[in-house]
């Protein structure tokens, strides 16, 4: 049976690379599920280095194949999803997983209809955004009821994370350089250093609460304005759940702009943090946005630099105003 290889607007690979990748993906699916794939659609490349295909099967089902260059990247995906599903979260089902060629690993899951939140937001109404924010917050509160870790950071559910303190996730506190060029990026970094110093008592008081840190504008799948489910939950994070809110604000500023403002406002309202907690939330947002700006400068992306400089500054303004 001939396999149809579809392309997307974001697929920059050559036809030969696409065909080679599709052949490998088809063989994995065929062997793991014992059914013929009839169509494969490569998805956007991820920061993790995973390759992803949407696969239509001969029996009419649609699944997603994720392949990682790491040998055990998905070792805990199934038990993580089982634990989250037991809490009532809308997550995928692992259909198959195991080793792949050349030290890689793979997982096959059911497909969730819809798009990443960042693509869905421009077409959503404010009430739809608020409803999704409420669902995300409710799910995070359920996850927070799982047993705490004895460490901070990323780990499978039920395992201990590696860091002794929450502040360790942000690296060693940086000293102000003796002489530095007065650029907007360096000014933002100086503000972050000063703010972090004042937040250290708050960080020290944080406990390793379980939360889903990567439910930002990515991995939250929305179909026709309503939540379809969550994806890419191979690990959870233990620490301050407000990190997820702060990083979402940064991703909204970087990738969506004003079209996503109502979602960010609703997410903050659902949490209603105050005092140092609110300041920490905006610190996280400013930290991530400044990181995006640094990456844009390294890449020489002038348009993104112009957008991110005021966005990062506004997030730090909000933190300093708390």
N, C-alpha and C positions, 0 to 999 in steps of 0.2 A: 504493500500500500504506500503510495506517495504521500509524504508529509508536507503540508503547506507551511511555508515559513513566511510569516507576516512581519512587516516592519512598522516602526512607529516614527513619528516626527522627530524623536530624540535619538534615533538609532544611527550613529555615525560609523558603525563598523562596515568594512568592505563586504561585498556579497560572499566572497570566499570565507571570511571570518564568520559571517552569519551562518553559512551552511555548515561549517565545521562545528560551531557551537551548537547548532540545532541538532546535528547528528548525534553528538555526545549526549545532549539533553534527552533526545528521544530514546536513546538506548538505555539511559538511567531509568526513565519512566517505564519503559516497556518491561525491563527486568524487575523493577520494584513492585509494580502493580499488576503485572501479567495481563496487560491490556494495551491495545495499539493506540498511540497518540496520533491524531489526525491533523493537528494544527498547533504551531508554537509561535508565540509572540514574545520577543525579548522585551524586558522592562527596563526602566531607567537603572543605570548603574548606581550602586550605593556607596556610601563612605566606608563601609565595612570591607569592600572588595568582593562582596558576593555577586554572583551573576544570577539573574532571576528570569524565568520564563513563565508566561501564562500558557497552559497546555490544555487543549480540548481533546477529550478522549473519545474513543469509538462508541462508548456507551452513553454519550451525551453529557457527561460530567465535565466540569472545568476545574482544574487544579493549578497550583503554583509550585514550581520547582525552584528551590534555592540551593545554590552550590557555593561552598566556601573554600578558600584556599587552605583553611586551617583543618587539621585532621579530626578534631572533636568539637567543632563549633556548635553543633546542635545536640550534644549529648544530653542536655537538660531541658531541651525545648518541650518535649512531650509531658514530662512531669510538671513543668512550670504551667503549661496550658491547662493541664488537668486540675491543678490547684486553683487557678484563676476561674476556670469554668464552674468549679464547685461553689465559688462565691457569687456566681450569677453574671460574670463578665462575658461580653460577646467576643469570644476569641475563636481562633481556628482549631481544627482537629488535625493532628498529625496522622497521615495515612501511611507513610513509610519514611525511614531515615537510616543512614548508615554511611560507610566509607565509599568514596569515589576514587577515581584514578589519580595517581601521582600525589598521594597524601591528602587529597581533598576529602570533603564530606558533603552530604546532601540531606535535604529534608523535603518531603512532598506534603502539602497541606491543601485543604479545600480552599477554593477561591472565594473571596468576599467581593460582592459587587460594589462598585463605587470608585471614588478617587480619594487620594490623600487630601486632608482638610485644606491645605494651601491652594489646591486647584479648585476646590468646591466653594470656598468662601465668597469669591466675587459674585456668585450667582445666588447666594443665600440671603434670606431676609433676616432682620435683627432677631425676630422671635425664634427662628430656626437656629441661629447661632447660640442664643441663650439656652435653648433646649439641649443642644449638644454639650455645651459647657456644663450644664447641670448633670448630664449623664456621666461625663468624664469625672467630675468631682465626686459623684456618688460612688463610682467604681473605685476611685482612689481611696475613698474612706473605707470601703470594704477591704481593700488590700492592706490598709494600715492596721487592720485587725489581725493580720497574720503574725505569728511570733516574731519578735525582734531578733536581729542578729547580734552577735557579740563583737562585731566590727562594723565599720562604715565603708560604703562604696558599693561596687557591683558584685553580684553573686547570684547563683541559682536560688530559688525559693528554698528556705530551710537550711541553707549553708551559711557559714560565717564569712563576711566580707573582710578584706585585707587590712583596712586602715584603722588605726587606733583612735583617731579623732576625725570629726567631720571636716575641720579646716584643712586636713591633709589632702583632701581631694583637689584643693586649689593650688597645691604646690607650696614650697617654702615661701614665706613672706619676702617680697623683694625690697631691697634697700633702694632709696632714691639715688640714681647715678650722680656722680660729682658734677658732671657737665653733660647736658643733653640738649639736642636741637629742639627748639620750641615749636614742635609740630602739633596739630590737633590730636594725633594718636598718642603722643607722649603726654599731652595734657590730660587726656582721658585716663591714661595709665597712672598718672600721679593722683588723680582723684580716686581711682580704685584703691590704690595703696592706702591712702588716708582713711577711706571708708572701711576697708577691711580691718584696719587696726582698731577701729571703734566697735566693730562687730565681733571681735574675738570672744568676748564673754558670752554672747548669744550662741556662737558656734560651739563653745565649750559646754553649754547647757543642752545642746541637741542630743537626742537619743536616736539609736539606729532603727527608725521606723521604716517598714517596708513600703515602697511606692514604685510606680512605673514612670521612670524619669523621661522616657523617650516618647511620651504621648504629647507631642508638640503640634506643629502644623503637619508633621509627618506621622505615619503609623496610626492615625485616627482616620478611619475610612468612612466617608459620607456618601450616601446614595440618595439622590433627589432631595437633598436638604435634611435627611435624617441619618442618625448614626447607624452604620452597617456593622462595625466592629473594630477591633484593634489587631495590629499585626506586628511582627518582629519583636516578640517578647521572649527572647532566648535567655535574658537575664533580667533581674530586678535591681533596684538600688535601695540601700539602707541609709537613712539619714533624715534630712529635712525635706518633707514632701513639697514645700514651697519652691524648691529648685525647679520642679516641673512647671510651675506657673511662671516663674521668672524666665526660664529658657523659652517657654512658649511666647512670651511677650517679645523676646529678642528675635525669634524666628518670624513672628508676625511683622515686626518692623523691617526685617531684612528681605522677606520674600513676598509679603502681601500688601503692606502699606495700609492706607486708610480703609480699604475694603474689608479688612479684618479687625478694625478697631472695636466693633461691637462684641466680637467674640472675646477679645482680650479683656474688655471691661466686664463682661459677664463672668469670665473665669475668676477674675479678682473678686468680684462681688460674691461669688459662691463661697470663696474662702474667707473673705472679710478679715484679713490679717491686720493687726494694729501694732504700733510701737516698733520695737526692734525687729519683729517678725516681718512687718511690712517693709521696713528698710532693707532687710536681708533679701526679700523677694526682688526688690528693684536692683539691689546690688548684683544678684545673680543675672538679672536681665542685662544690666550694663556690662558685666563681665563677658557674657556671651556675645553681645553686640560688638564690643571692642575687639574680641577675637575675630569676629567676622570682618571687621574693618581691617585688622592686621593682615588677614588672608587676602583681602581685596587689594591692599597696597602691594603685597608680594607679587600678586598676579598682574599688577598694573591695570586693574579694572577701574577706570576713571569714573564711569557712571555709578558703579556700586559704591565707590568711595564717597561720591557726592551725596548719595542717599543715606549711607550709614553714619557719617560724621554727625549730622544733627540728630539722628535717631538714637545713637548711643549717648549723646549728650543729654537728650531729653529724659532718658531712662535714669541716668545718674542724677539729673535735677530732681526727679521724683523721689529718689532715695534720700537725697540730702534734705528734702522738704519734710520728711517724716519726723 
